Amino acid sequence: MPDYDLYYWPVPFRGQFVRAVLAHAGKAWTEGDAAAISKLMSDTARHMPVPFMGPPLLIDRKADVAIAQMPAIVLYLGETLDLLPATPALRAMTMKIVNDANDVIDEITQDGGREMWTEKKWAEFVPRLQKWMSFWEETGRRHGLKAQSGFLLGGDAPGIADVVTATLWTTMTDRLPKIEAILKEAAPKTAALARRVSDLPPLAQLAAKAREDYGDAYCGGQIEASLRKVLKA
């Protein structure tokens, strides 16, 4: 039986980062369905595996540990699977990238659908999205990322920062192609890195499974519908 149980909705959104880190590490996991997630969420905090408002939720069966919140889960996996960089500075930078990715998907969905997108709101948001993209580009520049080679924080192999970067941008742009044009203009080296890392066998297999399981879905619900409407996707 796999060591991990993951609870996340059947879309390649926030939980996809956890799936990607597990896949990158060569780990297998089970996934709870929507009914199981709803049951856990409806319980009292006292009876939850860990107090949480919504998924993703990861249970490490072997260690008997439950973790909620995407950045916390990624940090836990990074620590326990020895996936984080060697120095405190690069470990902190890795987690900064994870948290930035979490912020980007919050903003792309207007805090989970608090408001719907309109063409005016989207046009106002594009410069902010370009600025977010520039953060990845500048981080890579400072650590020697090249147009067609290298990794976001240096090193000889992709790390969690690269896996999270690839998951963020390729999942988004594969489903919302008009954003790909924005990324390639604002952060061309980041776009190339994201594609190179996403093409690695574990992540390519994960992406293919996501297509098979979720189709063209991204974040789901009315907020995805409004996003697709303004992007005409």
Secondary structure, DSSP 8 states (H G I E B T S, - for coil): --SEEEE--SSSSHHHHHHHHHHHTT--EEEE-HHHHHHHHHS-GGGSSS--SSS-EEEETTTTEEEESHHHHHHHHHHHTT-S-SSHHHHHHHHHHHHHHHHHHHHHTHHHHTS---HHHHHHHHHHHHHHHHHHHHHHHHTT--SSS--TT-SSS--HHHHHHHHHHHHHHHHSHHHHHHHHHH-HHHHHHHHHHHTSHHHHHHHHHHHHHHTT-SS-HHHHHHHHHHHT-
